[in-house]
Amino acid sequence: MLNRDEDILQAAENWQKAGHGVALATVVETWGSAPRPAGSSLVINDDGTFLGASPAAASRARSSPRRWT
């Protein structure tokens, strides 16, 4: 099930109010058998909890040392 943009933004707001660092991402280009189309959104917080896009995207976001800067 795809998460609505409103759900993703609400999660981001809730996590930020709870004191978490939050990052939002948007899929801008895909190729091959991508699990989500361009325009799909993802929110991830500083403990690695995510909502939206795909687990693979969240994994790449968690591996980035620049994710919270």
ChimeraX commands (.cxc) that place a marker at each C-alpha (Angstrom):
marker #1 position 0.00,0.00,0.00 radius 0.5
marker #1 position 1.29,3.44,-0.93 radius 0.5
marker #1 position 1.32,6.09,1.78 radius 0.5
marker #1 position -0.36,9.37,0.97 radius 0.5
marker #1 position 1.76,12.53,0.98 radius 0.5
marker #1 position -0.37,13.83,3.86 radius 0.5
marker #1 position 0.49,10.75,5.95 radius 0.5
marker #1 position 4.19,11.21,5.25 radius 0.5
marker #1 position 4.12,14.90,6.15 radius 0.5
marker #1 position 2.10,14.20,9.31 radius 0.5
marker #1 position 4.67,11.59,10.39 radius 0.5
marker #1 position 7.48,14.08,9.75 radius 0.5
marker #1 position 5.73,16.72,11.85 radius 0.5
marker #1 position 5.00,14.28,14.68 radius 0.5
marker #1 position 8.58,12.99,14.78 radius 0.5
marker #1 position 10.00,16.51,14.71 radius 0.5
marker #1 position 7.71,17.58,17.57 radius 0.5
marker #1 position 8.95,14.53,19.50 radius 0.5
marker #1 position 12.52,15.80,19.10 radius 0.5
marker #1 position 13.71,13.59,16.23 radius 0.5
marker #1 position 15.83,14.69,13.29 radius 0.5
marker #1 position 13.76,14.21,10.13 radius 0.5
marker #1 position 14.61,13.97,6.43 radius 0.5
marker #1 position 12.17,14.03,3.52 radius 0.5
marker #1 position 13.02,12.57,0.12 radius 0.5
marker #1 position 11.29,12.37,-3.25 radius 0.5
marker #1 position 12.03,9.86,-6.00 radius 0.5
marker #1 position 13.01,12.01,-9.00 radius 0.5
marker #1 position 13.99,9.33,-11.51 radius 0.5
marker #1 position 13.61,5.57,-11.86 radius 0.5
marker #1 position 14.89,2.87,-14.19 radius 0.5
marker #1 position 14.44,-0.85,-14.50 radius 0.5
marker #1 position 11.94,-2.47,-12.19 radius 0.5
marker #1 position 11.79,0.32,-9.61 radius 0.5
marker #1 position 9.34,-0.42,-6.76 radius 0.5
marker #1 position 7.89,3.11,-6.77 radius 0.5
marker #1 position 7.38,5.69,-9.53 radius 0.5
marker #1 position 9.01,9.12,-9.78 radius 0.5
marker #1 position 7.26,11.49,-7.38 radius 0.5
marker #1 position 7.00,8.95,-4.55 radius 0.5
marker #1 position 7.92,10.31,-1.12 radius 0.5
marker #1 position 9.80,9.01,1.91 radius 0.5
marker #1 position 10.30,10.35,5.41 radius 0.5
marker #1 position 12.93,8.90,7.75 radius 0.5
marker #1 position 13.88,9.92,11.27 radius 0.5
marker #1 position 17.14,9.78,13.18 radius 0.5
marker #1 position 16.47,6.34,14.65 radius 0.5
marker #1 position 15.92,4.82,11.19 radius 0.5
marker #1 position 12.13,4.63,11.29 radius 0.5
marker #1 position 10.66,5.40,7.87 radius 0.5
marker #1 position 7.37,5.77,6.06 radius 0.5
marker #1 position 6.78,5.81,2.32 radius 0.5
marker #1 position 8.77,5.10,-0.87 radius 0.5
marker #1 position 10.48,1.73,-0.30 radius 0.5
marker #1 position 12.63,-0.18,2.18 radius 0.5
marker #1 position 15.53,-0.03,-0.29 radius 0.5
marker #1 position 15.33,3.77,-0.37 radius 0.5
marker #1 position 15.25,3.89,3.42 radius 0.5
marker #1 position 18.28,1.62,3.55 radius 0.5
marker #1 position 20.21,3.95,1.26 radius 0.5
marker #1 position 19.10,6.97,3.30 radius 0.5
marker #1 position 20.28,5.30,6.54 radius 0.5
marker #1 position 23.68,4.57,4.97 radius 0.5
marker #1 position 24.30,8.19,4.01 radius 0.5
marker #1 position 26.54,10.12,6.44 radius 0.5
marker #1 position 24.92,13.38,5.28 radius 0.5
marker #1 position 21.34,12.40,6.01 radius 0.5
marker #1 position 20.74,14.80,8.93 radius 0.5
marker #1 position 22.81,17.79,7.82 radius 0.5
marker link #1:1,2 radius 0.2
marker link #1:2,3 radius 0.2
marker link #1:3,4 radius 0.2
marker link #1:4,5 radius 0.2
marker link #1:5,6 radius 0.2
marker link #1:6,7 radius 0.2
marker link #1:7,8 radius 0.2
marker link #1:8,9 radius 0.2
marker link #1:9,10 radius 0.2
marker link #1:10,11 radius 0.2
marker link #1:11,12 radius 0.2
marker link #1:12,13 radius 0.2
marker link #1:13,14 radius 0.2
marker link #1:14,15 radius 0.2
marker link #1:15,16 radius 0.2
marker link #1:16,17 radius 0.2
marker link #1:17,18 radius 0.2
marker link #1:18,19 radius 0.2
marker link #1:19,20 radius 0.2
marker link #1:20,21 radius 0.2
marker link #1:21,22 radius 0.2
marker link #1:22,23 radius 0.2
marker link #1:23,24 radius 0.2
marker link #1:24,25 radius 0.2
marker link #1:25,26 radius 0.2
marker link #1:26,27 radius 0.2
marker link #1:27,28 radius 0.2
marker link #1:28,29 radius 0.2
marker link #1:29,30 radius 0.2
marker link #1:30,31 radius 0.2
marker link #1:31,32 radius 0.2
marker link #1:32,33 radius 0.2
marker link #1:33,34 radius 0.2
marker link #1:34,35 radius 0.2
marker link #1:35,36 radius 0.2
marker link #1:36,37 radius 0.2
marker link #1:37,38 radius 0.2
marker link #1:38,39 radius 0.2
marker link #1:39,40 radius 0.2
marker link #1:40,41 radius 0.2
marker link #1:41,42 radius 0.2
marker link #1:42,43 radius 0.2
marker link #1:43,44 radius 0.2
marker link #1:44,45 radius 0.2
marker link #1:45,46 radius 0.2
marker link #1:46,47 radius 0.2
marker link #1:47,48 radius 0.2
marker link #1:48,49 radius 0.2
marker link #1:49,50 radius 0.2
marker link #1:50,51 radius 0.2
marker link #1:51,52 radius 0.2
marker link #1:52,53 radius 0.2
marker link #1:53,54 radius 0.2
marker link #1:54,55 radius 0.2
marker link #1:55,56 radius 0.2
marker link #1:56,57 radius 0.2
marker link #1:57,58 radius 0.2
marker link #1:58,59 radius 0.2
marker link #1:59,60 radius 0.2
marker link #1:60,61 radius 0.2
marker link #1:61,62 radius 0.2
marker link #1:62,63 radius 0.2
marker link #1:63,64 radius 0.2
marker link #1:64,65 radius 0.2
marker link #1:65,66 radius 0.2
marker link #1:66,67 radius 0.2
marker link #1:67,68 radius 0.2
marker link #1:68,69 radius 0.2
view
